């Protein structure tokens, strides 16, 4: 995630890194080149151009439809992004409280619980990114749990089981009463529920029919736009086409990027930072 000063208007307006411009520049250049080619043909063959000119009424109606689809796409992507961040917010709070309760009510011996919690969130991060490399948690969880996690289709569930076993052992040793053990299990359930919510977002993209429809209508609109503008605007037509293409394709691409917030793109959630925050806080509270 890119951290920025929301009040730095000029810096934001002229930013390039982290924007959608690199992703859409090729498409914008292609449409603009088509406009320049058509403008050239219009100047060379003015008599034949009239037959290719399109009435702007159709584009006016189609533009309204595209606007609604892009708004739908943007809202759906933003909702997914903020839902994902909310799940991680619940996970952070639950991890902090679980570690605190383990330290206070289990006799101050909860460093191993903090390690398990840290290993759990790191495994969730890797799972959401479809990355099977769990080396970064090998020093945090017991060898038997790590071995089982590496063979599991869902490593975080194995580590969650390890946390449950930690709670059960402390209860069996008499360091936790039933009520406290139950409260800690409820916190662990919240963590697993948040993991499930993130997996729902990760594995359920925007319906294919909407994703393709927006792109198809955008292509029709933008590739026929020069036939509407060049008759009246002349050489300014390609410039207007480039600006309109940049705006429409940019908004659509922004929705594509925020739809899947668990990757490593500049605007994805900072999962490494969130995991580091959980690890830092849980270890500090259990020392």
Residue, then its C-alpha position, 0 to 999 in steps of 0.5 A: x500500500x502506498x502511504x501518501x499525504x492527502x493534502x499534497x494536491x500537486x504531488x498527487x496530481x502528477x504522480x505516476x508510480x502506483x497509478x493505473x497509467x502504466x497498465x492502460x498506457x498501451x490501450x490509450x496509445x492504440x486508440x489515440x493512434x487510430x484517431x490520428x490515422x482516421x484524421x489523416x484519412x479524413x484530410x486525404x479523402x474528405x469525400x469518403x469520410x462523410x460516409x464513415x461519420x457517426x451520429x453522436x446520439x448513439x454515443x450519448x446513450x451508450x456513454x450513460x450505460x457505461x457510466x452506470x457499469x463503471x460506477x457499479x464496478x468501482x463500488x463493488x471493488x471498493x466494498x471488497x477492499x474495505x471488507x478485506x481490511x475490516x477482516x484484518x482489523x478484527x484479526x488484529x484486535x482478536x490476536x492482541x486480546x488473545x495474547x493478553x488474556x493468555x499472558x495474564x490468566x495463564x500465569x504469565x507463560x504465553x511467549x509460545x502462544x504469541x509465536x503461534x499467533x504470529x505464525x497463524x497470521x503469516x500463514x493466512x497471508x501466504x494462503x491468501x496469496x496462494x503461496x505455499x512457502x512457509x519458511x518464515x513461520x518455521x521458527x515460530x511454531x513447534x516442529x510437529x505443527x510446522x510439518x503438518x502445516x506444510x502438508x495441509x491444504x490450508x496451513x492456518x487451520x493447523x496452526x489454529x488447532x495448535x492454539x486450541x491445544x495450547x488453551x486446552x493444556x493450560x486449562x488441564x494444568x489448572x492455569x485457566x478456568x473454563x470461562x477464560x478458556x471459552x473466552x479465548x476460544x471465542x477470540x480464536x473463532x473470530x480469527x478463523x472467521x476473519x480468515x474465512x471472510x478473506x478467503x471468500x473475497x480472494x476466491x470469489x472474483x467479480x462475476x465474469x459476465x460483469x467483468x467482460x461486459x464492461x470491457x466489451x462495451x468500453x471497447x465499442x465506445x472508445x474505438x468508435x468515438x473517433x468517428x463521432x468527434x473528428x467531423x466537428x473537432x478536427x485535429x483536436x479530436x485525437x486529443x479528446x479521444x486520448x483524454x476520454x480513453x485515459x479516464x474511462x480505462x483508468x477508472x475501470x483498471x482501478x476497479x480491477x486492481x482493488x478487486x483483489x486486495x491481497x496481492x503485492x501490487x502497490x495499492x493492495x493491503x499491506x499484509x506484511x505490515x499488518x502481520x508485523x504489527x500483530x507479531x510485535x504487539x502479541x510478543x510485547x504483551x506476553x513478555 
